[in-house]
Amino acid sequence: MRSRVLWRRSATAAGLYASVGLGIVGSIVAANVLGKEKFGVFALAMAVAGFFQILLDLTVEDVLTKVGFRYVAAQEWGKLHRLFAVAARLKLAGGALATLAILVLAPFADVIFDGYQITAALFAVALLPLVQAPENVASTALLLRSRYDIRGAYLTFAQGLRLAGIAIGVSFGVVPTILGIVIAQVIASTVVSWGGRRALGRFPAAPQAPLTEDRREIIDFVARSSVATGVVAGRTALVPVLLGVVAPAAQVGLLRVAMTPQSGFAAASAPVRLILLTEQTRDWEHGSRETVFAGLRRYMFWSTALMIVAVPIFFAAMGWLIKLFFPAYTDATDAARVILLAAAIQLIFGWAKSLPTTIGRPGLRILAHGIETIVLIPLVLILGSRNGVTGAAFAILASSVVFAAVWVVLLVRLRRQTLEPRTQPA
């Protein structure tokens, strides 16, 4: 049994690392073939799509994981099947809203982003949120079967398709490149949806049962998770969009290059975070609360030790790495070094994304990311207008420090509330 778990964890790591590696290769190909201006338009269009997808898409994955494990533990199969049916419809509705928002924005894009000529690029990318919507619901079914290894394989497959779409499209321009990504996502979503249905079908068949007694909790969970995810958009997809408002398009392309360390470090922790979400949620639902906190301590200890070694090495080698992979983007070197420091902080606190789902308190994400976003948005606008990509990088670093400080306080209080015995009245 232990060897099977070890194999699945190793396969998950391999799949996630491969998928992120393919994504970085896609960025390298697009950046070097399209050139600074066109790559800036490409990066801005993808950022706008990502922003609206996160902002308007309903986050049902968290409640599927949390409540889904509860139904599996209680063997309430009818409720489990009903939960997934409702979640799939909500996810498609959210994706449709994001697509509609991009289509509404597109005609005005050249005015908002002065002179960028991104209207055609936004029309091309508009379908991406809708066709990507089924992917996460299907992937959650795999997590309930503890098959995060298959999810990692699907991610590799999807990124491989995207790389092929980019490689074919870059020779023809920005719009064909984006269309190649959209077509690749259609194929990837179809395949992972098939796999998710098979995983869900391995649970005992049962007629869908009403979620009557759990409906209020589920609606509240989805609402809070969606707000939290929308706030997270301020930390990720919103930064390039804001920079595009106050700085030239080329600066957005430089930011995309400068954020490569963040992508790499996110890849380094992705397998662990996926396993933490799956196994800690299961442990929490079975009452093993101390096991969850012990896992967080181990993660933070080893990730901090890794960053103490890795950050100085990559900081010193950053100029050489950018010159090697992005020879036309050496202006992004200083920004990449700053974002490297922010990425290290984000890796150490990578568990903060899954823990609120594990313990059923998504409001903690709203609080932490809300404070982070309040710091981030004005700093990006102010520093980005003055110093371009380097100013935006310092804004990301400052907000990451604030985010980490907030979670230190929250984690101490949460552990005390959860584990310390309450004094009973005489």
N, C-alpha and C positions, 0 to 999 in steps of 0.2 A: 504493500500500500504506500509506504513512504517513498519507494523508488518511483512509483507512478506520479506522486505529487511532485517529486523533484524533476521528473521528466517534463511535466506540464509547465512548471515554472521556468525551466530552461528554454523550452520551446516558445513560451510567451515572450521571454526576453529577446530571443533571437528574432521572432516575428516583429516585435515593436522596434527593435534597433534597425532591422532591415527596412521597415516602412519609413522611419524618419530619415535613414540614409538615402533612400530613393527620393524622398521629398527634397532633401538638400541638393541632391544631384539635379533635380528638376529646376531648382532655383538657380543653380550655377549655369545650366544650359540656357535658361531664359535670360539671365542677366547678361551673359557674354554674347549671345546672338542678337538680342533685341537692341542692346545699347542702352545708355543711361536714360534718355528721354522716354523711349518706348517702354523700357522696363519699369520706369516710374509710373506710367499710365497703367500698365499691367498690375503692378503692386497696389496701386490705389483702387482699381476696380475690384480686385480680390478682397481688399480690406473693407470696402463698402459692403460687398456681399456678406462677408463674415460678420460685420457689425450688425446688419439687419437680421441675419440668421440667428445670432445669439440673442438679440434684443427682443424679437417678436416670436421666436420659436418657443413653444411651451416645453419646459424641461420635465419630461415625464420619466426619464431614465432613473432619477434618484428614487422616486416612489416605487418604480418597478423593482428596483434592487431591494429597497428596505422592506416594503410590504410583501413583495414577491417571496423573499426568504421566510417571512412570517407565515405565509400561506403554505409554503413547502413544509416548514416545520410542523404546522398543524394539520397537514394533509387535506387542505381545503382546495381541492383541485378545480371545482366549479368556479370559485372566486378567482383563482389564479388565471384561468382562461378568460374570464370576463375582464379582469384587470388589463390583460394584454390587448384585448379587442378594443377597449375604450382608449387605451394609450396610443394605439396605432392611428386611430381616427384623429385624436388631438394633435399628434405629431404632424400628420399631413396638413391639418388646418393651419398650424403654426408656420410650416414651410410655405404654404400658399400665401399667407399674409406677408412673409418676408419677400417673396417673389413680387407680389403686388406693390410693396413699398419701393422696391428697386425700380420697377417699371414706371412708377409715378415720379421718382426722382430723376430718372435718366434724361428727360428732355431739358431739365434745368442744370444739368451737371456742368456744362461748359461755363455757366455763369457763376456757379458756386465755386468751382475749381478753375479759376480764371485762366483761360487759354489752354487747358489741358486736352481738349478734344477727346473726352472720355465717354461721351454719350453712347457711341456705338459699342464700346467695351462694356458699359453697364447693361445695355440691352442684351448683349451676348451672355453675361454672367447671371442674368436675372433668374434663370431657371435652376441654378445650382442649389439654392436652399430647398426647393421643392423636391428635386430628385434625390437629395441627400437625406431627406427627412426619415425614410424608413430604416436607415442604417443602424441608428443607435438602439431602436426598439428591438430589432432582431438580435443585435449584439448582446443586449441584456439577457435575452433568453439563454444565450450561451453561458453567461456568468452564473445564472441560477443552476446550471448543470456543472458549475465549476470548470467549464471548458474555456478558460481564458487563453489557453494555447491555440485553440481554433480561432478565437477572435484575433489574436496576434497574426495568424496566417492570413486572415481576411484583410487585415490592415495592410499587410505587405502586398497582397494581390491588388488592392485598390490603388496604392501608391505606385505600383508598377504600371497600372493602366494609365494613371495620370502622367507619369513620366513619358510614356509612349505618346500620349496626346500632346504633351508639350513639345517633344522632339519632332513630331510631324508638323505642328502648327507654327513653330517659331520662324521657319523659313518664309512664311507668308504674312506674318505680322501679328499684332496684338490680338485682334478679334479671332482669327483662326486658332491661336494658342488657347484662348479661353474656351472656345467651342470644343477643342480637343479635350479639355479638362471636363467639361459638362458631359460629353459623350462617354468618357471614361467613368464618370460617376454614375451614369445610368446603368452601365454594365455591372459595376461594383455593387450598387444597391440591390440590383436584381439577384445577384449571387448570394449576398449576405442575407437577404430576406428569405431566400430558399433555405439556407442553413439554419436561420432562426426558427422558422416554422418546424423544421425537423427536430430541433432541440426541444422546442415546446411540446411537440407531439410525443416525446419520450416520457413525459409525465402522464400519469393515468388519465384516460379520457373521462370527461364528465360534462354534463350540460352546464352551460354558463349560469352561475348563480348570482343573484343580486348582491351588490356591495353595500346594502342598506346601512348596516351598523358602522361600516368603515368609510362611508361616502364623505362625511364631513372631514374626517382626518385626511383622506386622500386629496380632496379638493384643496384643503389648507396647505398640505405638503407640496402639491404641484404649484400653487400660487407662490409660496415662499421660495421654492427652488427656482422658479422662473424669474422672480425678481432678483434673486441672488445671481443667477446666470447673466441676466441683463446688466447687472452692476459690473460683473466681471468683464463685460464687453468694453467698459471704460478702460480696463487695464491692457487689453489685447488689441482688438480690432479698431477701437476708437483712436488709438494713438496715431497710426498712419493717416487716418481721415483728418484729424485735427491738424497734423503737420501739413497735410495737403492744402488746408485752408490758409495757413499763414506762411507757407514756404513754397518754392518752386517744385515741380513734379520730380525733378532729379533728386531732391532731398528725400522723397518718399522711397525711391529706389535705393538710395544709400542706406536708409533706415532698414529696409528689408534685408540688405546685406549685413548691416551691423547687428541685427537680431539673430544671426546665425548661431552665436554661442548660446543664446537662450533656447533655440530649437535643439541644439545638441545636448544641453544639460537636461532639458525636459525629456529627451529620449533616454538619457541615462537613468532617470528615475521612473520612467513610465511603467516598466514591468512591475517594479515594487509597489507603485501606487495602485495599479490594477489589482494586484494580489491582495494588498491591504484592504481595498474596497470590498472585494469578494469575501475574504476569509474573516475580516474583522466584523463585517456586518453579520455574518453567520454566527460568530462567537458572541456578539452583543445580544442577538436575539435568543441565544441559548443561556444568557446570564453570566457569561465569562467576561466581566467588565475589566478586571485587573489584567487579563491577558491582552486586552486591547491597548491599555495604557503602557504595558510593558513593551509591546510591539512598537509603539511610537517612540519610546525612549531608545530602543535599539536603532531604529531608523535614523533618528536625529544624531546619535553618537557616531555612527559609521558614515553618514553623509557629511557631517562636519569634518571628520578626519579626512575624507576623500577630498573635500574642497580645499583644505589647508595645503594639500599636496598639489592638486590640479590647477588651482587658480593662478599661482605664480608662474607656472610653466606656460599656460596658455596666454597669460598677460604679456610675457616676454616674447612669445612667438607670434602674437597676433598680426603684427605687420607683415611678417613673412607668409603667414597663412593666407591673408587677404590678397597679397600680391600674387600668390601661387594660383588661387582658385578664382579670384575676382580682380584681374590685373587692372581693369579700368575703374575700380572702385576704391582705390587706396585712400580717398578722402574719408572713408567710413572707419578708418582704423581707430582713431581716438574714441569714437562713439561705441565701437565694438568692445573696446577695453572697459568702458564704463558699464555697458550692458552685461559684460561678463561678470562683474561684481553683483549686479542685480540678479542675474541668473543663478549665481551661487546661493544667494539668500532664498530665492524661490525654490531651489532644489531642496534645501534643508527643511523648508516648511511646506514641502510638496504634499504632505499628508493632510494639509488644511482643506483641500478640496474634497477628500473622501470622508473625513471624520464627521462633519455635520450630517451627512447622509447615514453613516453608520449608526449614530446615536439618535437619529430622528429629529435633529434640530437645525434645519436649513437656515433658520434666521441668523445663526452665527455667521454664515457666509455673507449675508446681507450686511451685517454690522461691520465685519472686518473689511470686506471689499468696498463697502460704502465709504468708510473713512479713507481707505487707500485712494479711491476715485476722486474724493473731494480734494485730496492733495495733488493728484496727478493732472487733472484737466487744466486748471489754471497754469500750472508749471509748464505743461507742454505748449500751451498757447504763448506764454510769455517767453520762455527760453527758446522755443522753436522758432519764433519770429526773429529773435536776436541772433541765435547761433545755429539755426538749422538742425541737422541731424544730431549734432553733439549736444545741443540744448535739450532736445527731446530725450536723449539717452540719460542725461542727468536727472530729468524729471522722472523717468522710470526708476532710476536708482533710489531717489528720495522717497518715492511712494512705496517701494519694496521694503525699505527700512521701517517705514511707518506700519505697513502691513504685518511685518514680523513682530514688532513691538506689541501690537494689538493682540496677536495670537498668543504671545507669551502670557499676557494677563489672562486671556480667556481660558487657556489650557490649565493654568494653576487653579483658577476658580472652578472650572469644570471637574477637575480631578477631585478637588476637595468636596464638592457637592455630591459627587457620585460615589466615592469610596469611603469617606469618613463617616463613622456611625453617628446617627442623630441622637441627641440626648432626649430620652423619653421622660415625660412628666411623671412624678410620683403618683 
